[in-house]
Amino acid sequence: MENMQKICENKKCYGCGACCTVCPKDAISLKENETTGHLRPVIDQGKCVDCGLCSKHCPANSEYKYKDNTVTYAAYRTDPEKQNGSSSGGVAAAFYELAIDKNWAIVGTIMDSNFKARMELSCDKQNIEQFKGSKYVQAYPVDALNQVKSVLKEEKNVLFIGTPCECEAARSIAMDNAERLLTVDLICHGVPSYKVLRDYIKWVEVKKKSKIQKISFRSSWGEEMILNDGKKNVWHRRMWWDPYLEAFNSGIINNDACFECPFAREKRCSDLTIGDFWGIGSEAPFHKPNRKVSVIGVNSKRGFDFLNECKSLVLEKRNWSEAVAGNSQLRAPLPKSSQYDLFWEKYYKYGIDAAFKATVYKKVCKRYYKEYPIILLKSIIKKCICWDRKIQ
């Protein structure tokens, strides 16, 4: 870890992989940080020629080119069926479909069978399904960035959708081919490490005596942790009932750099910005469809032109100020929790069970046992009413 100072300050590192991609000697690799598990670059001194390209292209060392929002839309799919599986209005999937139709390459994030997230480049519409859905964990970016670099050199356009720092990494490695790269940043809350997610899943497996096969961070209701053993859901907790989601939303398990994120602001660096349109209707009336709605912030002419070609979305103009008011990550980074140091001290010494119990566990259990029976009762009553109506 002492090599980190050659690239950027350790606490400012995004783990974005730009340094690995630009290194001419393949001397840098991303490894899990010993304490938190977040990805950090490690330099092989035997290969390093001290060229300085890693530091030069590191987004944490950059001066960012912020863009003002030019137009804002509320958006959702014209075809409700195609919105299935998406975390919000299905905007990212619509963008991917358009890009493939234009013979572009696309980049998104998938989660493998071991629940490890990684960025992946594709030219196939069939892979869009894997890109759908939120993944509240840090993704491994290096392979995808290397492919982006190669594809751009072949004079092929690339649609890159990721967190703001991932998008900045893509722009950094694109260099002279940046005009063929269209970046779409996700309104980001921060990233926990794969190490913590892996230990959390094992923690649930021990509690439920089950082997988890599937994971979902979102549902039709909103942010929910749903863990499935291949036959049934063995763990289904809303955001304030689940220790992982509570620690994530409270600023306990996110990457250090997330708490001083320079991209969590009104002005953006990418061509387009997308996310949930929280608080829509607060400034002007909005007729909500019976499904989720995304916000699209247009930040460049290239982004506007691309969006103008996307006919598979219903678009309604809104004010950017409405989106900013409803989403704190468009105003400032998530603050670091006062329990941050305590969590990591317990986690490093004793494991995730001790870390949860020292911080969020009592809080989420109290909420769960107080609120879940009421919600369950309401659900049963609603089903009984519907059944009664069917009989009549």
CORBELNOR-V758679 format. One record per helix or strand. SS is the DSSP state (alpha for helix, beta for strand). FROM is the first residue (numbers start at 0). LEN is the number of residues. If there is no record, write none. Layout:
# CORBELNOR-V758679
<<SS FROM LEN> <SS FROM LEN>>
This chain:
# CORBELNOR-V758679
<<alpha 1 5> <alpha 9 3> <alpha 17 5> <beta 27 5> <beta 38 5> <alpha 52 5> <alpha 58 3> <beta 66 1> <beta 70 7> <alpha 79 4> <alpha 90 11> <beta 104 7> <beta 116 6> <alpha 124 7> <beta 139 1> <alpha 141 12> <beta 157 6> <alpha 163 17> <beta 180 6> <beta 191 1> <alpha 193 15> <beta 213 5> <beta 222 6> <beta 232 6> <alpha 242 7> <beta 253 1> <alpha 255 5> <beta 267 1> <beta 271 5> <beta 293 5> <alpha 300 8> <beta 312 6> <alpha 319 7> <alpha 327 3> <alpha 339 11> <alpha 351 7> <alpha 360 31>>
